[in-house]
Amino acid sequence: MSAATRALGALLLALLCPAALPAAPPPLLISAAAALRDACESLGAEFEAATGIPVQFNFGATGKLAAQIEQGAPVDLLLAADTAAPRRLEALGLALPGSLAVYARGRLALWWRTGGGLDFGALRDLDRSEVRRIALADPRLAPYGLAAQQALQAEGLWERLQLRLVFAENVAQALQYAETGNVEAALVALSLCRQAQGRWIVVPAELHQPLDQALVLVRDSPRVREARSFAAFLLGPQGQVTLRSFGYEVPDR
């Protein structure tokens, strides 16, 4: 075989079998409180556009997400709806030292469907006879559920409404119960209300403990640098503007 024939064969082989494209980087795995569901759609897209780092979110009740990390779930970063769960991970040695930071303060809201024949001006309106069922997240797992319990207790309604309360796994599920008409109203995160088709009132902040929300990096994460980048983005100007647009407040740091 001549040199020219060999060269032509090599060229044809190169054209028919192009070099493999570089593999896409694995996504950053973030466990996020269900209250962040809508906000994280925007935050994830903004962060990926700015850095090229893909993000995958796992949403749920904060207590459940923290328990998954304790059991070895392959998570890079936790965005909790409280500060207690991140501090517990710190105490257990599962968090990267010095990575805990409060990124937002949430607000609790009472949400109901439009066209359902009901209207609410205050939490006390939940005690009306036509309100048969009220959804809230399980206070044992979800910080917003605990805040809802505290608010109802502060208004003297917790015991009175016990037989009408429907406990959801997280605030997103509580909102779904109200959206589908399975309950007349739901106590949920304000951050979820703006995307839902309904009405709401914000629960006075003095009726419950502040809903300070903290993040923490998981100690054994193989993507610590990327997780730090997302944390810095969330705490930075662009991330904070996006959080405010969903009803979050900037916390005292």
C-alpha positions in Angstrom: 0.0 0.0 0.0 1.4 3.3 -1.0 1.9 6.2 1.4 -0.8 8.2 -0.5 -3.3 5.4 -0.1 -2.5 5.1 3.7 -2.9 8.9 4.1 -6.2 8.8 2.3 -7.4 5.9 4.4 -6.5 7.8 7.6 -8.3 10.9 6.4 -11.5 8.9 5.7 -11.3 7.1 9.0 -11.0 10.5 10.8 -14.0 11.8 8.9 -16.1 8.8 9.6 -15.1 8.5 13.3 -14.8 12.0 14.7 -13.1 12.5 18.0 -15.5 12.1 20.9 -16.9 15.3 22.4 -15.8 16.1 25.9 -18.2 14.8 28.5 -20.6 17.3 30.1 -19.7 18.0 33.7 -21.9 16.2 36.3 -24.6 18.5 37.8 -24.2 20.1 41.2 -26.6 18.2 43.4 -28.6 20.5 45.8 -31.2 19.5 48.3 -33.5 22.4 48.7 -36.5 23.1 51.0 -39.8 22.8 49.2 -40.4 26.5 49.9 -37.7 27.3 47.3 -39.2 25.3 44.5 -40.3 28.2 42.4 -37.3 30.4 43.2 -34.8 27.7 42.4 -36.1 27.5 38.8 -34.8 31.0 38.3 -31.8 30.7 40.5 -30.6 27.5 38.8 -31.0 28.9 35.3 -29.2 32.2 36.3 -26.3 30.3 37.9 -25.8 27.9 35.0 -25.9 30.8 32.5 -23.3 32.7 34.6 -20.9 29.7 35.3 -21.7 26.9 32.9 -22.2 24.6 35.9 -25.4 22.5 35.6 -27.6 22.2 38.7 -30.0 19.5 39.8 -32.4 20.2 42.7 -34.0 17.7 45.1 -36.9 19.3 46.9 -38.6 18.3 50.2 -39.1 19.1 53.8 -36.0 20.3 55.5 -36.0 17.7 58.2 -36.3 14.9 55.6 -33.5 16.3 53.4 -31.2 16.6 56.4 -32.0 13.0 57.4 -31.1 11.9 53.9 -27.7 13.6 54.2 -27.2 11.9 57.5 -27.8 8.6 55.8 -25.2 9.3 53.1 -27.2 10.8 50.3 -24.8 12.1 47.6 -25.6 15.8 48.1 -23.3 18.7 47.5 -25.2 21.5 49.2 -28.2 21.9 51.5 -30.5 24.9 51.2 -32.6 24.5 54.4 -35.7 26.4 55.4 -34.3 26.9 58.9 -30.9 27.2 60.7 -31.5 24.2 63.0 -30.9 21.4 60.3 -27.6 22.9 59.0 -26.4 23.4 62.6 -27.2 19.7 63.3 -25.2 18.6 60.3 -22.3 20.8 61.6 -22.6 19.1 65.0 -22.5 15.7 63.4 -19.4 16.5 61.4 -21.3 16.2 58.1 -21.0 19.8 57.1 -17.9 21.6 55.7 -16.6 23.7 58.6 -17.3 27.4 58.2 -19.7 27.0 55.3 -23.0 27.6 57.1 -24.6 30.9 56.1 -28.1 32.4 56.4 -29.2 33.3 52.9 -32.8 34.6 53.4 -35.7 35.1 55.7 -38.9 33.6 54.6 -42.5 34.7 55.3 -45.6 32.6 56.0 -48.8 33.1 54.1 -52.4 32.0 54.1 -53.4 30.9 50.6 -56.8 30.1 49.1 -58.3 29.5 45.6 -60.1 32.3 43.8 -63.7 31.4 42.9 -64.1 29.1 45.8 -66.6 31.3 47.6 -64.3 32.1 50.5 -62.3 35.1 51.4 -59.9 35.7 54.3 -58.7 38.8 56.0 -56.8 37.3 58.9 -55.9 34.0 60.4 -59.0 34.1 62.7 -61.2 33.7 59.6 -60.0 30.1 59.5 -62.4 29.4 62.4 -65.5 30.0 60.3 -67.8 27.0 59.9 -67.5 27.0 56.1 -63.8 26.3 56.4 -63.8 22.5 56.7 -60.1 21.7 56.0 -56.9 23.6 56.3 -53.5 22.3 55.0 -50.1 22.9 56.5 -46.7 21.1 56.3 -45.9 18.6 59.1 -44.4 20.8 61.9 -42.1 17.9 62.8 -40.4 18.0 59.4 -41.0 21.4 57.9 -40.0 24.8 59.4 -43.0 26.5 57.6 -45.2 23.9 59.2 -43.8 24.7 62.6 -44.2 28.4 62.0 -47.9 27.7 61.0 -48.4 25.9 64.3 -46.8 28.7 66.2 -49.0 31.3 64.5 -52.2 29.3 65.1 -51.2 28.9 68.8 -50.5 32.6 69.1 -54.1 33.3 67.8 -55.6 30.7 70.1 -56.7 28.5 67.1 -54.4 25.5 67.3 -56.6 23.4 69.6 -59.9 24.7 68.1 -58.9 23.7 64.6 -57.3 20.3 65.3 -60.0 18.3 63.6 -59.8 20.4 60.5 -56.0 20.4 60.0 -54.5 18.3 57.1 -50.8 17.7 57.4 -48.7 17.6 54.2 -45.2 16.3 53.8 -44.0 19.8 52.9 -45.3 23.3 52.0 -45.4 22.5 48.2 -47.8 19.6 48.9 -49.9 21.7 51.3 -50.3 24.3 48.5 -51.2 21.5 46.1 -54.0 20.4 48.4 -55.5 23.9 48.3 -55.0 24.3 44.6 -56.9 21.1 43.8 -59.8 22.0 46.2 -59.1 19.2 48.7 -58.8 21.9 51.4 -60.3 25.4 51.6 -57.0 27.1 52.6 -53.3 26.4 53.2 -50.6 27.9 55.3 -47.6 27.9 53.1 -44.4 29.8 52.2 -45.0 33.2 50.6 -42.4 32.3 48.0 -44.8 29.7 46.5 -47.8 32.0 46.3 -46.9 34.2 43.4 -46.8 31.3 40.9 -50.1 29.8 42.1 -53.5 30.8 40.8 -55.1 32.2 44.0 -55.1 34.8 46.7 -53.2 35.1 49.9 -52.4 37.2 52.9 -49.1 37.4 54.7 -49.2 36.1 58.2 -47.8 38.7 60.7 -44.2 37.9 61.5 -44.7 38.4 65.2 -46.9 35.4 65.4 -44.1 32.9 64.9 -40.3 32.5 65.2 -38.3 34.1 62.4 -38.0 31.9 59.3 -34.3 32.4 58.8 -33.0 30.0 56.1 -29.4 28.7 56.0 -27.3 26.8 53.6 -24.4 24.5 54.3 -21.9 22.6 52.2 -21.8 18.8 52.7 -18.3 17.8 53.9 -17.8 14.7 51.7 -19.0 16.4 48.5 -16.7 15.8 45.5 -17.8 19.2 44.1 -16.9 21.5 46.9 -15.6 24.2 44.6 -18.8 24.3 42.5 -20.9 24.2 45.7 -19.0 27.2 47.0 -19.7 29.0 43.7 -23.4 28.4 44.1 -23.4 29.6 47.7 -21.5 32.7 46.7 -24.0 33.4 43.9 -27.0 32.9 46.2 -25.5 35.3 48.8 -24.4 37.8 46.2 -26.4 40.6 44.6 -28.0 38.7 41.8 -29.1 35.8 44.0 -30.5 38.1 46.6 -32.5 40.1 44.0 -34.0 36.9 42.7 -34.9 35.8 46.2 -36.6 39.1 47.0 -38.7 38.8 43.8 -40.2 35.7 45.4 -41.0 37.4 48.6 -37.9 36.6 50.7 -36.4 39.2 52.9 -32.7 39.9 53.3 -31.7 38.6 56.8 -29.5 40.2 59.4 -26.0 38.8 59.0 
